[in-house]
Amino acid sequence: MVAESANRARAHHALVHDLLAQGLGLREVGRHLGWGGHTVQRHARATNWQSMV
């Protein structure tokens, strides 16, 4: 279970940062992924995926 949540956190963190690096804004990332703004912000502000677990 822990490994699954860690894998998910790693993937989501990378996905958000990749989209931001492509020039999308936080709102655009949220719309693209179907996530709420606070979820996107948490991933965007996290310096690494480990802080998301």
PDB file of N, CA, C and O in Angstrom:
ATOM      1  N   MET A   1       0.817  -1.206   0.000  1.00  0.00           N
ATOM      2  CA  MET A   1       0.000   0.000   0.000  1.00  0.00           C
ATOM      3  C   MET A   1       0.856   1.264   0.000  1.00  0.00           C
ATOM      4  O   MET A   1       0.597   2.198  -0.758  1.00  0.00           O
ATOM      5  N   VAL A   2       1.874   1.284   0.854  1.00  0.00           N
ATOM      6  CA  VAL A   2       2.732   2.464   0.927  1.00  0.00           C
ATOM      7  C   VAL A   2       3.469   2.672  -0.392  1.00  0.00           C
ATOM      8  O   VAL A   2       3.615   3.800  -0.863  1.00  0.00           O
ATOM      9  N   ALA A   3       3.926   1.579  -0.978  1.00  0.00           N
ATOM     10  CA  ALA A   3       4.646   1.693  -2.250  1.00  0.00           C
ATOM     11  C   ALA A   3       3.730   2.253  -3.337  1.00  0.00           C
ATOM     12  O   ALA A   3       4.170   3.029  -4.186  1.00  0.00           O
ATOM     13  N   GLU A   4       2.465   1.861  -3.309  1.00  0.00           N
ATOM     14  CA  GLU A   4       1.518   2.370  -4.310  1.00  0.00           C
ATOM     15  C   GLU A   4       1.317   3.870  -4.151  1.00  0.00           C
ATOM     16  O   GLU A   4       1.317   4.602  -5.140  1.00  0.00           O
ATOM     17  N   SER A   5       1.145   4.335  -2.916  1.00  0.00           N
ATOM     18  CA  SER A   5       0.938   5.772  -2.713  1.00  0.00           C
ATOM     19  C   SER A   5       2.208   6.548  -3.034  1.00  0.00           C
ATOM     20  O   SER A   5       2.133   7.673  -3.529  1.00  0.00           O
ATOM     21  N   ALA A   6       3.369   5.967  -2.760  1.00  0.00           N
ATOM     22  CA  ALA A   6       4.630   6.627  -3.103  1.00  0.00           C
ATOM     23  C   ALA A   6       4.786   6.722  -4.616  1.00  0.00           C
ATOM     24  O   ALA A   6       5.201   7.758  -5.136  1.00  0.00           O
ATOM     25  N   ASN A   7       4.458   5.659  -5.311  1.00  0.00           N
ATOM     26  CA  ASN A   7       4.535   5.678  -6.781  1.00  0.00           C
ATOM     27  C   ASN A   7       3.577   6.709  -7.358  1.00  0.00           C
ATOM     28  O   ASN A   7       3.922   7.428  -8.295  1.00  0.00           O
ATOM     29  N   ARG A   8       2.382   6.779  -6.802  1.00  0.00           N
ATOM     30  CA  ARG A   8       1.383   7.739  -7.270  1.00  0.00           C
ATOM     31  C   ARG A   8       1.866   9.166  -7.005  1.00  0.00           C
ATOM     32  O   ARG A   8       1.757  10.031  -7.875  1.00  0.00           O
ATOM     33  N   ALA A   9       2.398   9.412  -5.810  1.00  0.00           N
ATOM     34  CA  ALA A   9       2.897  10.747  -5.473  1.00  0.00           C
ATOM     35  C   ALA A   9       4.036  11.147  -6.400  1.00  0.00           C
ATOM     36  O   ALA A   9       4.102  12.288  -6.857  1.00  0.00           O
ATOM     37  N   ARG A  10       4.931  10.205  -6.675  1.00  0.00           N
ATOM     38  CA  ARG A  10       6.060  10.480  -7.573  1.00  0.00           C
ATOM     39  C   ARG A  10       5.550  10.843  -8.967  1.00  0.00           C
ATOM     40  O   ARG A  10       6.009  11.813  -9.569  1.00  0.00           O
ATOM     41  N   ALA A  11       4.608  10.068  -9.468  1.00  0.00           N
ATOM     42  CA  ALA A  11       4.079  10.295 -10.815  1.00  0.00           C
ATOM     43  C   ALA A  11       3.321  11.614 -10.899  1.00  0.00           C
ATOM     44  O   ALA A  11       3.486  12.363 -11.862  1.00  0.00           O
ATOM     45  N   HIS A  12       2.491  11.902  -9.901  1.00  0.00           N
ATOM     46  CA  HIS A  12       1.705  13.139  -9.918  1.00  0.00           C
ATOM     47  C   HIS A  12       2.607  14.360  -9.799  1.00  0.00           C
ATOM     48  O   HIS A  12       2.398  15.362 -10.483  1.00  0.00           O
ATOM     49  N   HIS A  13       3.600  14.277  -8.937  1.00  0.00           N
ATOM     50  CA  HIS A  13       4.533  15.401  -8.773  1.00  0.00           C
ATOM     51  C   HIS A  13       5.258  15.668 -10.091  1.00  0.00           C
ATOM     52  O   HIS A  13       5.360  16.815 -10.526  1.00  0.00           O
ATOM     53  N   ALA A  14       5.756  14.615 -10.719  1.00  0.00           N
ATOM     54  CA  ALA A  14       6.467  14.767 -11.993  1.00  0.00           C
ATOM     55  C   ALA A  14       5.542  15.318 -13.073  1.00  0.00           C
ATOM     56  O   ALA A  14       5.940  16.178 -13.859  1.00  0.00           O
ATOM     57  N   LEU A  15       4.317  14.824 -13.110  1.00  0.00           N
ATOM     58  CA  LEU A  15       3.360  15.271 -14.120  1.00  0.00           C
ATOM     59  C   LEU A  15       3.083  16.766 -13.989  1.00  0.00           C
ATOM     60  O   LEU A  15       3.121  17.497 -14.979  1.00  0.00           O
ATOM     61  N   VAL A  16       2.808  17.214 -12.781  1.00  0.00           N
ATOM     62  CA  VAL A  16       2.526  18.636 -12.564  1.00  0.00           C
ATOM     63  C   VAL A  16       3.732  19.477 -12.958  1.00  0.00           C
ATOM     64  O   VAL A  16       3.582  20.486 -13.647  1.00  0.00           O
ATOM     65  N   HIS A  17       4.921  19.077 -12.534  1.00  0.00           N
ATOM     66  CA  HIS A  17       6.114  19.872 -12.840  1.00  0.00           C
ATOM     67  C   HIS A  17       6.452  19.843 -14.331  1.00  0.00           C
ATOM     68  O   HIS A  17       6.965  20.827 -14.862  1.00  0.00           O
ATOM     69  N   ASP A  18       6.176  18.749 -15.003  1.00  0.00           N
ATOM     70  CA  ASP A  18       6.381  18.696 -16.454  1.00  0.00           C
ATOM     71  C   ASP A  18       5.443  19.663 -17.174  1.00  0.00           C
ATOM     72  O   ASP A  18       5.865  20.387 -18.077  1.00  0.00           O
ATOM     73  N   LEU A  19       4.183  19.673 -16.777  1.00  0.00           N
ATOM     74  CA  LEU A  19       3.217  20.573 -17.414  1.00  0.00           C
ATOM     75  C   LEU A  19       3.561  22.034 -17.134  1.00  0.00           C
ATOM     76  O   LEU A  19       3.429  22.887 -18.012  1.00  0.00           O
ATOM     77  N   LEU A  20       4.000  22.320 -15.915  1.00  0.00           N
ATOM     78  CA  LEU A  20       4.410  23.687 -15.594  1.00  0.00           C
ATOM     79  C   LEU A  20       5.631  24.086 -16.421  1.00  0.00           C
ATOM     80  O   LEU A  20       5.728  25.223 -16.884  1.00  0.00           O
ATOM     81  N   ALA A  21       6.553  23.156 -16.602  1.00  0.00           N
ATOM     82  CA  ALA A  21       7.756  23.433 -17.398  1.00  0.00           C
ATOM     83  C   ALA A  21       7.411  23.691 -18.861  1.00  0.00           C
ATOM     84  O   ALA A  21       8.146  24.388 -19.560  1.00  0.00           O
ATOM     85  N   GLN A  22       6.302  23.135 -19.321  1.00  0.00           N
ATOM     86  CA  GLN A  22       5.856  23.359 -20.697  1.00  0.00           C
ATOM     87  C   GLN A  22       5.184  24.716 -20.858  1.00  0.00           C
ATOM     88  O   GLN A  22       4.842  25.122 -21.968  1.00  0.00           O
ATOM     89  N   GLY A  23       4.999  25.414 -19.742  1.00  0.00           N
ATOM     90  CA  GLY A  23       4.443  26.753 -19.817  1.00  0.00           C
ATOM     91  C   GLY A  23       2.991  26.866 -19.399  1.00  0.00           C
ATOM     92  O   GLY A  23       2.421  27.955 -19.467  1.00  0.00           O
ATOM     93  N   LEU A  24       2.380  25.780 -18.972  1.00  0.00           N
ATOM     94  CA  LEU A  24       1.000  25.855 -18.508  1.00  0.00           C
ATOM     95  C   LEU A  24       0.960  26.508 -17.139  1.00  0.00           C
ATOM     96  O   LEU A  24       1.883  26.357 -16.339  1.00  0.00           O
ATOM     97  N   GLY A  25      -0.114  27.233 -16.876  1.00  0.00           N
ATOM     98  CA  GLY A  25      -0.311  27.838 -15.564  1.00  0.00           C
ATOM     99  C   GLY A  25      -0.974  26.841 -14.630  1.00  0.00           C
ATOM    100  O   GLY A  25      -1.401  25.768 -15.057  1.00  0.00           O
ATOM    101  N   LEU A  26      -1.059  27.195 -13.356  1.00  0.00           N
ATOM    102  CA  LEU A  26      -1.657  26.297 -12.365  1.00  0.00           C
ATOM    103  C   LEU A  26      -3.103  25.951 -12.718  1.00  0.00           C
ATOM    104  O   LEU A  26      -3.508  24.793 -12.618  1.00  0.00           O
ATOM    105  N   ARG A  27      -3.868  26.940 -13.125  1.00  0.00           N
ATOM    106  CA  ARG A  27      -5.270  26.683 -13.492  1.00  0.00           C
ATOM    107  C   ARG A  27      -5.368  25.764 -14.710  1.00  0.00           C
ATOM    108  O   ARG A  27      -6.213  24.871 -14.766  1.00  0.00           O
ATOM    109  N   GLU A  28      -4.489  26.002 -15.683  1.00  0.00           N
ATOM    110  CA  GLU A  28      -4.494  25.166 -16.884  1.00  0.00           C
ATOM    111  C   GLU A  28      -4.129  23.730 -16.545  1.00  0.00           C
ATOM    112  O   GLU A  28      -4.718  22.793 -17.084  1.00  0.00           O
ATOM    113  N   VAL A  29      -3.162  23.555 -15.657  1.00  0.00           N
ATOM    114  CA  VAL A  29      -2.777  22.211 -15.237  1.00  0.00           C
ATOM    115  C   VAL A  29      -3.964  21.534 -14.554  1.00  0.00           C
ATOM    116  O   VAL A  29      -4.263  20.371 -14.828  1.00  0.00           O
ATOM    117  N   GLY A  30      -4.631  22.255 -13.675  1.00  0.00           N
ATOM    118  CA  GLY A  30      -5.796  21.710 -12.992  1.00  0.00           C
ATOM    119  C   GLY A  30      -6.896  21.299 -13.950  1.00  0.00           C
ATOM    120  O   GLY A  30      -7.484  20.227 -13.808  1.00  0.00           O
ATOM    121  N   ARG A  31      -7.172  22.142 -14.915  1.00  0.00           N
ATOM    122  CA  ARG A  31      -8.203  21.813 -15.909  1.00  0.00           C
ATOM    123  C   ARG A  31      -7.790  20.607 -16.741  1.00  0.00           C
ATOM    124  O   ARG A  31      -8.605  19.726 -17.018  1.00  0.00           O
ATOM    125  N   HIS A  32      -6.526  20.572 -17.135  1.00  0.00           N
ATOM    126  CA  HIS A  32      -6.012  19.479 -17.960  1.00  0.00           C
ATOM    127  C   HIS A  32      -6.122  18.135 -17.229  1.00  0.00           C
ATOM    128  O   HIS A  32      -6.473  17.118 -17.828  1.00  0.00           O
ATOM    129  N   LEU A  33      -5.821  18.147 -15.938  1.00  0.00           N
ATOM    130  CA  LEU A  33      -5.811  16.904 -15.167  1.00  0.00           C
ATOM    131  C   LEU A  33      -7.153  16.613 -14.492  1.00  0.00           C
ATOM    132  O   LEU A  33      -7.380  15.505 -14.007  1.00  0.00           O
ATOM    133  N   GLY A  34      -8.029  17.599 -14.462  1.00  0.00           N
ATOM    134  CA  GLY A  34      -9.301  17.417 -13.780  1.00  0.00           C
ATOM    135  C   GLY A  34      -9.152  17.470 -12.268  1.00  0.00           C
ATOM    136  O   GLY A  34      -9.933  16.856 -11.540  1.00  0.00           O
ATOM    137  N   TRP A  35      -8.146  18.206 -11.793  1.00  0.00           N
ATOM    138  CA  TRP A  35      -7.866  18.330 -10.364  1.00  0.00           C
ATOM    139  C   TRP A  35      -8.269  19.712  -9.880  1.00  0.00           C
ATOM    140  O   TRP A  35      -8.380  20.654 -10.664  1.00  0.00           O
ATOM    141  N   GLY A  36      -8.485  19.818  -8.581  1.00  0.00           N
ATOM    142  CA  GLY A  36      -8.770  21.100  -7.962  1.00  0.00           C
ATOM    143  C   GLY A  36      -7.514  21.942  -7.872  1.00  0.00           C
ATOM    144  O   GLY A  36      -6.398  21.429  -7.944  1.00  0.00           O
ATOM    145  N   GLY A  37      -7.707  23.227  -7.716  1.00  0.00           N
ATOM    146  CA  GLY A  37      -6.587  24.151  -7.659  1.00  0.00           C
ATOM    147  C   GLY A  37      -5.639  23.901  -6.504  1.00  0.00           C
ATOM    148  O   GLY A  37      -4.424  24.014  -6.666  1.00  0.00           O
ATOM    149  N   HIS A  38      -6.176  23.560  -5.334  1.00  0.00           N
ATOM    150  CA  HIS A  38      -5.319  23.336  -4.176  1.00  0.00           C
ATOM    151  C   HIS A  38      -4.456  22.090  -4.357  1.00  0.00           C
ATOM    152  O   HIS A  38      -3.313  22.058  -3.901  1.00  0.00           O
ATOM    153  N   THR A  39      -4.984  21.081  -5.006  1.00  0.00           N
ATOM    154  CA  THR A  39      -4.202  19.875  -5.264  1.00  0.00           C
ATOM    155  C   THR A  39      -3.024  20.196  -6.171  1.00  0.00           C
ATOM    156  O   THR A  39      -1.898  19.764  -5.925  1.00  0.00           O
ATOM    157  N   VAL A  40      -3.295  20.951  -7.211  1.00  0.00           N
ATOM    158  CA  VAL A  40      -2.220  21.341  -8.140  1.00  0.00           C
ATOM    159  C   VAL A  40      -1.195  22.201  -7.409  1.00  0.00           C
ATOM    160  O   VAL A  40       0.008  22.012  -7.588  1.00  0.00           O
ATOM    161  N   GLN A  41      -1.650  23.131  -6.597  1.00  0.00           N
ATOM    162  CA  GLN A  41      -0.731  23.999  -5.856  1.00  0.00           C
ATOM    163  C   GLN A  41       0.165  23.196  -4.920  1.00  0.00           C
ATOM    164  O   GLN A  41       1.363  23.463  -4.829  1.00  0.00           O
ATOM    165  N   ARG A  42      -0.407  22.211  -4.223  1.00  0.00           N
ATOM    166  CA  ARG A  42       0.395  21.397  -3.303  1.00  0.00           C
ATOM    167  C   ARG A  42       1.519  20.684  -4.042  1.00  0.00           C
ATOM    168  O   ARG A  42       2.655  20.642  -3.571  1.00  0.00           O
ATOM    169  N   HIS A  43       1.191  20.123  -5.207  1.00  0.00           N
ATOM    170  CA  HIS A  43       2.216  19.432  -5.994  1.00  0.00           C
ATOM    171  C   HIS A  43       3.227  20.422  -6.554  1.00  0.00           C
ATOM    172  O   HIS A  43       4.422  20.131  -6.584  1.00  0.00           O
ATOM    173  N   ALA A  44       2.771  21.573  -6.991  1.00  0.00           N
ATOM    174  CA  ALA A  44       3.662  22.568  -7.585  1.00  0.00           C
ATOM    175  C   ALA A  44       4.619  23.147  -6.544  1.00  0.00           C
ATOM    176  O   ALA A  44       5.781  23.418  -6.850  1.00  0.00           O
ATOM    177  N   ARG A  45       4.142  23.333  -5.338  1.00  0.00           N
ATOM    178  CA  ARG A  45       4.972  23.932  -4.291  1.00  0.00           C
ATOM    179  C   ARG A  45       5.936  22.936  -3.663  1.00  0.00           C
ATOM    180  O   ARG A  45       6.947  23.335  -3.085  1.00  0.00           O
ATOM    181  N   ALA A  46       5.640  21.658  -3.768  1.00  0.00           N
ATOM    182  CA  ALA A  46       6.507  20.642  -3.165  1.00  0.00           C
ATOM    183  C   ALA A  46       7.832  20.590  -3.914  1.00  0.00           C
ATOM    184  O   ALA A  46       7.860  20.502  -5.142  1.00  0.00           O
ATOM    185  N   THR A  47       8.911  20.644  -3.177  1.00  0.00           N
ATOM    186  CA  THR A  47      10.227  20.624  -3.808  1.00  0.00           C
ATOM    187  C   THR A  47      10.597  19.224  -4.302  1.00  0.00           C
ATOM    188  O   THR A  47      11.403  19.077  -5.222  1.00  0.00           O
ATOM    189  N   ASN A  48      10.008  18.205  -3.690  1.00  0.00           N
ATOM    190  CA  ASN A  48      10.232  16.834  -4.152  1.00  0.00           C
ATOM    191  C   ASN A  48       8.995  15.997  -3.847  1.00  0.00           C
ATOM    192  O   ASN A  48       8.134  16.401  -3.064  1.00  0.00           O
ATOM    193  N   TRP A  49       8.918  14.839  -4.467  1.00  0.00           N
ATOM    194  CA  TRP A  49       7.715  14.022  -4.310  1.00  0.00           C
ATOM    195  C   TRP A  49       7.602  13.438  -2.913  1.00  0.00           C
ATOM    196  O   TRP A  49       6.496  13.121  -2.475  1.00  0.00           O
ATOM    197  N   GLN A  50       8.714  13.284  -2.198  1.00  0.00           N
ATOM    198  CA  GLN A  50       8.670  12.705  -0.868  1.00  0.00           C
ATOM    199  C   GLN A  50       7.858  13.555   0.107  1.00  0.00           C
ATOM    200  O   GLN A  50       7.276  13.024   1.052  1.00  0.00           O
ATOM    201  N   SER A  51       7.814  14.843  -0.109  1.00  0.00           N
ATOM    202  CA  SER A  51       7.039  15.702   0.771  1.00  0.00           C
ATOM    203  C   SER A  51       5.544  15.576   0.517  1.00  0.00           C
ATOM    204  O   SER A  51       4.740  16.117   1.276  1.00  0.00           O
ATOM    205  N   MET A  52       5.161  14.867  -0.545  1.00  0.00           N
ATOM    206  CA  MET A  52       3.740  14.664  -0.861  1.00  0.00           C
ATOM    207  C   MET A  52       3.160  13.416  -0.213  1.00  0.00           C
ATOM    208  O   MET A  52       1.941  13.251  -0.165  1.00  0.00           O
ATOM    209  N   VAL A  53       4.026  12.532   0.287  1.00  0.00           N
ATOM    210  CA  VAL A  53       3.548  11.248   0.854  1.00  0.00           C
ATOM    211  C   VAL A  53       3.087  11.468   2.266  1.00  0.00           C
ATOM    212  O   VAL A  53       2.648  10.525   2.926  1.00  0.00           O
TER     213      VAL A  53
END
